[in-house]
Amino acid sequence: WVCLTWALSLALMVCTVFLSMRTIWCHVCATRRSGFTRGFHVSLGVRADLTVAILALPLSHGVTAAIQTVFPGTSEVMAFIRTLHFSVSIMKCIFLFHILAGGDDCIGAMLPKSPVKAFNAPPLCCIFCWPCCKRPLRKPRDIQIFLLAIKQFTICAPVITLVDILVKERASSGKTDNIMDRVVFLLVASSSMTAMWAFNALSGLIAPIVQQLRREYPAPSMRKFVTIHMLAGKIIDLLVVLAMQRLHGTLCVKDWRPFASMMSGFLVVIVSFVLAAVGPQMFPWCEAMYRPRDEQGLPQDLIPLLQLNGVNTHEWPALSSLVLKVPPVTEECEQHGPSFQSTTTGEALRDGSCCGAAGGQSQNRLSDHSLIV
């Protein structure tokens, strides 16, 4: 059965790599419609670059998990590699939502104006679920809190994980330090839980906005794609370890830890294969995602990209005429979780006539500029 597990994991890994590379290649080919080339910086445009980085998650998870299945002793190193990739990908997912929504103007116009429990998101939902936590969203302070919580994970997670590997190696050699083990465990848990909470809360606010602006973009599915990768490594490892501890007496093995690492890797390979298979449905490469190049206009996502990099486009006279003003219209919106009320542009936003920055072909152009940012 060990050889069968190895064979299945390697077969699933090959299928995962093939499906992931095929989806990535389709996105690469689709960017040519928008006039993007790789150029000196090996870039496909901000939208495709962010999408490809997220679509590579099943690839990295599948390959490292298959290696972990065949060589259980490398489980810590493989988990470290998965953490490196994932810690960067969750930030890229938020950036992608910003681009698909059309930038700060469209997001700010559709954020809820009525009191909401913005911080009520797992795994810290038990802390922010009380009625006193319901209040109007403070912009941009609350958004900045979420972004800082995610960025700290991008910086801290690889360092803490590396320290954790060194501590475990020291413990395996007989030099145990209970205090250091507890400190590292608390750091890993606090950093991971804070990042998971911030990502769930922020994506829970922005993903429905993207879905309302452009129904062609399955933003909630994109969010689930990243969230499942977040849970795959942590939850599977925990469940397998708990199961092995209970079955330790019935197993005919001296040490259950290599067996647990092998089974954990095998399960992660299965999850990666499933996510690679559904990747094309969650990240489509249709014309709504990569609109045809407009020779009379500007490149796709220009204004959202400038805003993403800290440029306040309203302060630049040359850019202010390109930023579309969004008239406030109150509309009831359903968030993925509690319902909230937001200020939107109604049907004009949905069909792309005002916020064409969401990426589709605009139906209402601006005077001589004819610009869809």
C-alpha positions as CSV (number, residue, x, y, z in Angstrom):
1,W,0.0,0.0,0.0
2,V,3.0,2.3,0.5
3,C,4.1,1.8,-3.1
4,L,0.5,2.4,-4.3
5,T,0.3,5.7,-2.3
6,W,3.6,6.8,-3.9
7,A,2.3,5.9,-7.4
8,L,-1.0,7.7,-6.9
9,S,0.7,10.8,-5.5
10,L,3.1,11.0,-8.3
11,A,0.3,10.5,-10.9
12,L,-1.8,13.2,-9.3
13,M,1.2,15.5,-9.1
14,V,1.8,15.1,-12.9
15,C,-1.9,15.8,-13.6
16,T,-1.8,18.8,-11.3
17,V,1.2,20.3,-13.0
18,F,-0.3,19.7,-16.4
19,L,-3.7,21.3,-15.5
20,S,-2.0,24.2,-13.8
21,M,0.4,24.9,-16.6
22,R,-2.4,24.6,-19.2
23,T,-4.5,27.1,-17.3
24,I,-1.6,29.5,-16.9
25,W,-0.7,29.2,-20.6
26,C,-4.3,30.0,-21.6
27,H,-4.1,33.2,-19.5
28,V,-0.7,34.0,-21.1
29,C,-2.2,33.7,-24.6
30,A,-5.3,35.7,-23.6
31,T,-3.2,38.7,-22.6
32,R,-2.2,39.2,-26.2
33,R,-5.7,40.4,-26.9
34,S,-5.0,43.4,-24.5
35,G,-1.7,44.1,-26.2
36,F,0.5,43.0,-23.3
37,T,3.9,41.5,-24.0
38,R,6.5,40.1,-21.7
39,G,9.0,42.8,-22.5
40,F,12.2,43.4,-20.4
41,H,10.4,42.8,-17.1
42,V,8.8,39.5,-18.1
43,S,5.4,40.9,-17.3
44,L,2.0,40.0,-18.8
45,G,0.2,43.0,-17.3
46,V,-0.8,43.4,-13.7
47,R,-4.0,41.4,-14.1
48,A,-2.4,38.4,-15.6
49,D,0.7,38.5,-13.4
50,L,-1.5,38.4,-10.2
51,T,-3.7,35.7,-11.7
52,V,-0.8,33.5,-12.7
53,A,0.8,33.8,-9.3
54,I,-2.4,32.6,-7.7
55,L,-3.0,29.8,-10.2
56,A,0.5,28.5,-9.4
57,L,-0.6,27.6,-5.9
58,P,-1.9,24.1,-6.8
59,L,1.4,23.5,-8.7
60,S,3.7,24.3,-5.8
61,H,1.4,22.6,-3.3
62,G,1.1,19.5,-5.5
63,V,4.8,19.1,-6.2
64,T,6.0,19.7,-2.6
65,A,3.2,17.4,-1.2
66,A,4.2,14.6,-3.6
67,I,7.9,14.9,-2.5
68,Q,6.7,14.9,1.1
69,T,4.7,11.7,0.4
70,V,7.7,9.9,-1.0
71,F,10.2,11.3,1.4
72,P,8.4,12.0,4.7
73,G,11.5,13.3,6.3
74,T,11.3,16.4,4.1
75,S,7.9,17.4,5.5
76,E,9.1,20.5,7.3
77,V,11.1,21.8,4.3
78,M,8.1,21.2,2.0
79,A,5.8,22.9,4.4
80,F,8.2,25.9,4.5
81,I,8.1,26.1,0.7
82,R,4.3,26.1,0.6
83,T,4.3,28.8,3.3
84,L,6.6,31.0,1.2
85,H,4.3,30.8,-1.8
86,F,1.1,31.1,0.0
87,S,2.2,34.1,2.2
88,V,2.7,36.0,-1.0
89,S,-0.4,34.8,-2.8
90,I,-2.9,36.0,-0.3
91,M,-1.7,39.6,-0.8
92,K,-1.8,39.1,-4.5
93,C,-5.4,38.0,-4.3
94,I,-6.4,41.2,-2.5
95,F,-4.5,43.2,-5.2
96,L,-6.3,41.3,-7.9
97,F,-9.7,42.1,-6.4
98,H,-8.6,45.8,-6.3
99,I,-7.8,45.6,-10.0
100,L,-11.0,43.8,-11.0
101,A,-13.1,46.2,-9.0
102,G,-11.7,49.1,-10.9
103,G,-9.7,50.9,-8.2
104,D,-10.3,53.0,-5.2
105,D,-13.3,54.9,-6.6
106,C,-15.5,51.9,-7.4
107,I,-14.5,50.1,-4.1
108,G,-15.1,53.2,-2.0
109,A,-18.5,53.9,-3.6
110,M,-19.8,50.4,-3.0
111,L,-18.4,49.8,0.5
112,P,-21.2,49.6,3.1
113,K,-22.3,52.8,4.6
114,S,-24.6,51.4,7.3
115,P,-23.1,49.8,10.5
116,V,-21.6,46.4,9.9
117,K,-19.5,43.9,11.8
118,A,-16.5,44.4,9.4
119,F,-14.1,42.6,11.8
120,N,-16.4,39.6,12.3
121,A,-14.5,37.0,10.2
122,P,-13.1,33.5,11.1
123,P,-11.0,32.5,12.9
124,L,-11.6,35.5,15.2
125,C,-15.4,35.7,14.7
126,C,-16.0,34.7,18.3
127,I,-14.3,38.0,19.3
128,F,-16.0,40.4,17.0
129,C,-19.5,38.7,16.8
130,W,-21.0,40.8,19.6
131,P,-23.6,43.6,18.9
132,C,-21.2,46.2,20.2
133,C,-18.8,45.4,17.3
134,K,-21.3,46.6,14.7
135,R,-20.4,50.1,13.6
136,P,-19.9,52.1,10.4
137,L,-16.9,51.2,8.3
138,R,-14.1,53.7,8.8
139,K,-12.4,54.4,5.6
140,P,-9.5,54.0,4.9
141,R,-8.4,53.1,8.5
142,D,-10.2,49.7,8.7
143,I,-8.9,48.7,5.2
144,Q,-5.4,49.6,6.2
145,I,-5.7,47.5,9.4
146,F,-6.6,44.5,7.2
147,L,-3.8,45.1,4.8
148,L,-1.2,45.5,7.5
149,A,-2.4,42.2,9.1
150,I,-1.9,40.4,5.8
151,K,1.4,42.0,5.1
152,Q,2.8,41.0,8.5
153,F,2.2,37.4,7.6
154,T,4.0,37.9,4.3
155,I,7.1,39.0,6.2
156,C,6.9,37.0,9.4
157,A,5.6,33.7,8.3
158,P,8.7,32.5,6.4
159,V,11.0,33.7,9.2
160,I,8.9,32.1,11.9
161,T,8.5,28.9,9.9
162,L,12.3,28.7,9.4
163,V,12.9,29.2,13.1
164,D,10.3,26.5,13.8
165,I,12.2,24.0,11.6
166,L,15.5,24.8,13.5
167,V,13.8,24.3,16.8
168,K,12.3,20.9,15.8
169,E,15.7,19.8,14.4
170,R,17.2,20.7,17.7
171,A,14.5,18.8,19.6
172,S,15.1,15.7,17.4
173,S,18.7,15.7,18.4
174,G,17.8,15.5,22.1
175,K,18.3,19.2,23.0
176,T,14.8,20.1,24.0
177,D,13.7,23.6,25.0
178,N,10.1,23.7,26.1
179,I,10.1,27.5,26.4
180,M,11.4,28.0,22.9
181,D,8.9,25.5,21.5
182,R,6.0,27.4,23.1
183,V,7.2,30.8,22.0
184,V,7.6,29.6,18.4
185,F,4.2,27.9,18.5
186,L,2.5,31.1,19.8
187,L,4.2,33.2,17.1
188,V,3.2,30.9,14.3
189,A,-0.4,30.6,15.6
190,S,-0.8,34.4,16.1
191,S,0.7,35.3,12.8
192,S,-1.3,32.7,10.8
193,M,-4.6,33.4,12.6
194,T,-4.3,37.2,12.2
195,A,-3.6,36.8,8.5
196,M,-6.5,34.4,8.0
197,W,-8.8,36.8,9.8
198,A,-7.7,39.8,7.8
199,F,-7.9,38.0,4.5
200,N,-11.4,36.6,5.2
201,A,-12.7,40.0,6.5
202,L,-11.2,42.1,3.6
203,S,-12.0,39.7,0.8
204,G,-15.5,39.3,2.3
205,L,-16.0,43.1,1.7
206,I,-14.3,43.4,-1.7
207,A,-15.3,40.1,-3.4
208,P,-19.0,40.9,-3.5
209,I,-18.2,44.3,-4.9
210,V,-16.3,42.7,-7.8
211,Q,-19.1,40.3,-8.3
212,Q,-21.7,43.2,-8.5
213,L,-19.6,45.3,-10.8
214,R,-18.7,42.5,-13.3
215,R,-20.7,39.3,-13.0
216,E,-18.3,37.6,-15.3
217,Y,-15.7,37.7,-12.6
218,P,-16.3,34.9,-10.1
219,A,-14.6,36.7,-7.2
220,P,-16.2,34.7,-4.4
221,S,-14.8,31.5,-6.1
222,M,-11.4,33.1,-6.4
223,R,-11.6,33.8,-2.7
224,K,-12.5,30.2,-1.9
225,F,-9.6,29.0,-4.2
226,V,-7.1,30.8,-2.0
227,T,-8.9,30.0,1.3
228,I,-8.8,26.3,0.6
229,H,-5.1,26.4,0.1
230,M,-4.8,28.3,3.4
231,L,-6.7,25.5,5.2
232,A,-5.3,22.5,3.3
233,G,-1.9,22.5,4.9
234,K,-2.9,23.5,8.4
235,I,-6.1,21.5,8.9
236,I,-4.9,18.4,7.1
237,D,-1.7,18.2,9.1
238,L,-3.7,18.7,12.4
239,L,-6.3,16.1,11.6
240,V,-3.8,13.5,10.4
241,V,-1.7,14.0,13.6
242,L,-4.7,13.6,15.8
243,A,-5.8,10.5,13.9
244,M,-2.4,8.9,14.1
245,Q,-2.1,9.6,17.8
246,R,-5.4,7.8,18.4
247,L,-4.5,4.9,16.1
248,H,-0.9,4.6,17.3
249,G,-1.7,1.5,19.3
250,T,-3.3,-0.4,16.4
251,L,-0.6,0.5,13.8
252,C,2.2,-1.9,13.2
253,V,4.8,0.8,13.1
254,K,7.4,1.9,15.6
255,D,7.1,5.6,14.8
256,W,3.8,7.1,13.5
257,R,5.3,10.5,12.5
258,P,6.7,9.5,9.1
259,F,3.5,7.7,8.3
260,A,1.5,10.8,9.3
261,S,3.7,13.0,7.1
262,M,3.2,10.7,4.2
263,M,-0.6,10.6,4.6
264,S,-0.7,14.4,5.0
265,G,1.3,14.9,1.8
266,F,-0.9,12.5,-0.1
267,L,-4.1,14.3,1.0
268,V,-2.6,17.7,0.0
269,V,-1.8,16.3,-3.4
270,I,-5.5,15.3,-3.8
271,V,-6.7,18.8,-2.8
272,S,-4.2,20.4,-5.2
273,F,-5.3,18.2,-8.1
274,V,-9.0,19.1,-7.5
275,L,-8.2,22.8,-7.3
276,A,-6.1,22.7,-10.4
277,A,-9.0,21.0,-12.2
278,V,-11.5,23.7,-11.2
279,G,-9.0,26.5,-11.8
280,P,-10.4,27.4,-15.3
281,Q,-13.9,27.9,-13.9
282,M,-12.6,30.1,-11.0
283,F,-10.2,32.2,-13.1
284,P,-11.6,32.5,-16.7
285,W,-9.6,33.9,-19.5
286,C,-12.6,35.2,-21.6
287,E,-12.8,38.6,-23.3
288,A,-14.4,40.0,-20.2
289,M,-11.2,39.3,-18.3
290,Y,-8.8,40.4,-21.0
291,R,-10.6,42.9,-23.2
292,P,-9.4,43.5,-26.8
293,R,-6.8,46.3,-27.2
294,D,-8.2,49.8,-27.8
295,E,-5.8,51.7,-30.0
296,Q,-7.5,55.0,-29.1
297,G,-7.5,54.5,-25.4
298,L,-5.1,53.5,-22.6
299,P,-3.9,50.1,-21.5
300,Q,-6.3,48.0,-19.4
301,D,-6.1,48.6,-15.6
302,L,-3.9,51.7,-15.9
303,I,-5.8,53.8,-13.2
304,P,-6.3,51.0,-10.8
305,L,-2.6,50.1,-11.1
306,L,-1.6,53.6,-10.3
307,Q,-3.9,53.7,-7.3
308,L,-2.6,50.4,-6.2
309,N,0.9,51.8,-6.1
310,G,0.0,54.8,-4.0
311,V,-0.8,57.4,-6.6
312,N,-3.8,59.6,-5.8
313,T,-5.1,60.1,-9.3
314,H,-7.4,63.0,-8.2
315,E,-4.3,65.1,-7.4
316,W,-2.9,64.8,-10.9
317,P,-4.6,67.1,-13.4
318,A,-3.6,64.9,-16.3
319,L,-5.2,61.9,-14.7
320,S,-8.2,63.5,-12.9
321,S,-10.1,63.7,-16.2
322,L,-9.7,60.0,-16.7
323,V,-11.1,59.0,-13.3
324,L,-14.9,58.5,-13.6
325,K,-17.1,60.1,-11.0
326,V,-19.5,57.7,-9.4
327,P,-22.9,59.2,-8.5
328,P,-24.2,57.9,-5.2
329,V,-27.3,55.6,-5.4
330,T,-28.3,53.7,-2.3
331,E,-28.9,50.0,-2.9
332,E,-29.2,47.0,-0.7
333,C,-26.4,44.5,-1.3
334,E,-25.8,41.0,0.1
335,Q,-22.4,40.3,1.5
336,H,-21.1,36.8,1.8
337,G,-22.1,36.6,5.5
338,P,-24.3,39.4,7.0
339,S,-26.2,41.7,4.7
340,F,-25.2,45.3,4.4
341,Q,-26.2,48.5,2.7
342,S,-23.8,50.2,0.3
343,T,-23.7,53.2,-2.0
344,T,-23.6,52.0,-5.6
345,T,-24.3,53.2,-9.1
346,G,-27.0,50.7,-9.5
347,E,-27.3,49.1,-12.9
348,A,-24.9,51.5,-14.4
349,L,-22.1,49.9,-12.3
350,R,-23.2,46.4,-13.2
351,D,-23.1,46.9,-17.0
352,G,-19.8,48.7,-16.8
353,S,-21.0,52.0,-18.1
354,C,-19.6,54.0,-15.1
355,C,-16.8,51.8,-13.7
356,G,-15.4,50.2,-16.8
357,A,-12.3,49.7,-14.8
358,A,-13.7,46.4,-13.8
359,G,-12.3,45.1,-17.0
360,G,-15.1,44.6,-19.4
361,Q,-15.8,46.5,-22.6
362,S,-17.4,49.8,-21.6
363,Q,-20.7,50.8,-23.1
364,N,-20.4,54.5,-22.3
365,R,-17.2,56.2,-23.4
366,L,-15.9,59.6,-22.3
367,S,-15.7,62.4,-24.9
368,D,-12.4,62.3,-26.7
369,H,-10.5,60.1,-24.3
370,S,-12.7,57.0,-24.7
371,L,-10.8,55.5,-21.8
372,I,-11.6,52.4,-19.8
373,V,-9.1,52.3,-17.0
